[in-house]
Amino acid sequence: MGTEAEEILKKLPDLIRKDEEFRIRLFGIFVEHFPVREEYIEILRKLEEHDKKFEEMLAELREHRKILERHDKKLEGHDKKFEEIVAELKEHRRILEKHDKKF
């Protein structure tokens, strides 16, 4: 911080206390450059709303994950059954080819 800023900071408390016009102008500068309390409260409220929505979305994603896991297990069962059917078909083909050779 430069010496000019340090000088201002030294004089600031006294100026705020003694000079009402200075205090009003300083407040205007703060309002222009920094959010006021109500704006902070609104920002916090909106952040809380976003947090709630985010938590809802996470819960929904978790539920979707559970559903997908159940579907994966079902598909694994179907894959196993399909492999059994393919094996049976191969066995039937082998038997049919054996019968064809006899005739």
NORHU-V353889 format. One line per field, one symbol per residue. ss: DSSP state (2 for helix, 1 for strand, 0 for the rest). psi: psi as a letter, one per 40 degrees, with the letter a starting at -180 (. if undefined). burial: # if it has 24 or more other C-alpha atoms within 12 Angstrom, else .. A space follows every 10 residues. Layout:
ss->???
psi->???
burial->???
//
This chain:
ss->0022222222 2222222202 2222222222 2220002222 2222222222 2222222222 2222222222 2222222222 2222222222 2222222222 220
psi->hidddddddd ddddddddhd dddddddddd ddeiiidddd dddddddddd dddddddddd dddddddddd dddddddddd dddddddddd dddddddddd dd.
burial->.......... .......... .......... .......... .......... .......... .......... .......... .......... .......... ...
//
